[in-house]
Amino acid sequence: MQTVIKEERYILQIGCHEHVLRVQELLNGVAPWPDRFRVQLVASHFHPGKTIYAASAEETVELAATYLAASPDPLALVNVS
């Protein structure tokens, strides 16, 4: 059986950083997702990778924005002398 996934992109501005989120919606398939929507965040120096699941695309984006906003600001770590 095929898995059908619909994908939408959201652009977030958090501080001075722009993030592009790919929110995926499971339309049909046997993949066991806890909820209908997910966003997969790749790991960086400032936060570990994470997959966020939610019941709606908007809720998924809000949870991802909260997670990314809690990460340290990379520009605040730069020593400007």
C-alpha positions as CSV (number, residue, x, y, z in Angstrom):
1,M,0.0,0.0,0.0
2,Q,1.2,3.5,-0.9
3,T,1.7,6.3,1.6
4,V,0.4,9.6,0.4
5,I,1.8,12.8,2.1
6,K,0.9,16.4,1.3
7,E,3.6,18.9,2.1
8,E,3.3,22.7,2.7
9,R,6.1,25.1,3.4
10,Y,6.0,27.8,6.1
11,I,8.6,30.6,6.5
12,L,9.2,31.8,10.1
13,Q,11.2,34.8,11.2
14,I,12.5,34.2,14.7
15,G,14.8,37.0,15.8
16,C,17.1,37.7,12.9
17,H,16.9,34.1,11.6
18,E,14.6,32.8,8.9
19,H,13.4,29.2,9.1
20,V,11.6,27.2,6.4
21,L,9.4,24.5,7.8
22,R,8.1,21.6,5.7
23,V,4.8,20.5,7.3
24,Q,3.7,17.1,6.1
25,E,0.2,15.8,6.3
26,L,-0.5,12.1,6.2
27,L,-3.3,11.6,3.7
28,N,-3.3,7.9,3.2
29,G,-1.0,5.0,4.2
30,V,0.1,2.6,6.8
31,A,2.8,4.8,8.4
32,P,2.1,5.0,12.1
33,W,2.1,8.7,13.0
34,P,0.8,9.8,16.4
35,D,-1.1,12.7,14.7
36,R,-2.0,13.7,11.2
37,F,0.6,16.5,10.7
38,R,4.4,16.5,11.4
39,V,7.4,18.7,10.9
40,Q,10.9,17.3,11.0
41,L,13.6,19.7,12.4
42,V,17.1,18.9,11.5
43,A,19.8,19.0,14.2
44,S,22.1,22.0,14.4
45,H,24.8,23.3,16.8
46,F,22.1,25.0,18.8
47,H,19.4,22.3,19.1
48,P,19.0,18.5,18.5
49,G,16.9,17.2,15.7
50,K,13.3,16.7,16.5
51,T,10.0,15.5,14.9
52,I,6.9,17.3,16.0
53,Y,3.4,15.9,15.5
54,A,0.1,17.7,16.0
55,A,-3.5,17.6,14.9
56,S,-3.4,20.6,12.6
57,A,-0.8,22.3,10.4
58,E,-1.1,25.6,12.4
59,E,-0.5,23.8,15.7
60,T,2.5,22.0,14.3
61,V,4.0,25.3,13.2
62,E,3.3,26.9,16.6
63,L,5.0,24.0,18.4
64,A,8.0,24.2,16.1
65,A,8.3,27.9,16.5
66,T,8.2,27.6,20.3
67,Y,10.9,24.9,20.1
68,L,13.2,27.0,17.8
69,A,12.7,30.2,19.8
70,A,13.9,28.4,22.9
71,S,17.2,27.6,21.2
72,P,20.1,29.9,21.9
73,D,20.6,32.7,19.4
74,P,23.8,31.9,17.4
75,L,24.5,35.6,17.0
76,A,24.4,36.2,20.7
77,L,27.3,33.6,21.1
78,V,29.6,35.5,18.7
79,N,32.3,37.5,20.5
80,V,32.2,41.0,19.0
81,S,35.3,42.9,20.1
